């Protein structure tokens, strides 16, 4: 009987415990300009950003890459920890036929929209 009660209690713990959300979950609802998912389950990450000569650049894997204007979304992502001042990047590096880097979506905080 004790084993049954213990089993019931242990099976209820996951439903009662607020487990931390997976880090990539903040990108799940991020949609690109053509209605496609930006994320693909693994392509997004926090990324520091800067504006150089009127163009947005993101630091991805230690290199600064230029992000085309069509990919930029000015918004706040729920769950952003602030470590990159609200900057996030979704894309792929070393994209083969597409060039060295391919940006699906880039996120900047709303307050940055007038800086360019």
Number of C-alpha atoms within 10 A of each C-alpha: 6 7 8 9 10 11 11 11 11 11 11 11 10 10 9 8 8 8 8 6 9 7 10 15 15 16 24 13 11 19 15 18 13 6 8 11 17 24 23 13 11 13 17 24 18 22 23 18 24 17 13 10 7 9 13 20 19 23 18 20 9 8 9 15 17 17 20 15 11 12 16 20 19 15 16 15 18 9 12 16 10 10 10 14 15 22 24 26 27 26 19 18 15 10 12 10 6 10 10 11 16 17 21 24 25 30 22 25 15 12 11 13 12 6 10 11
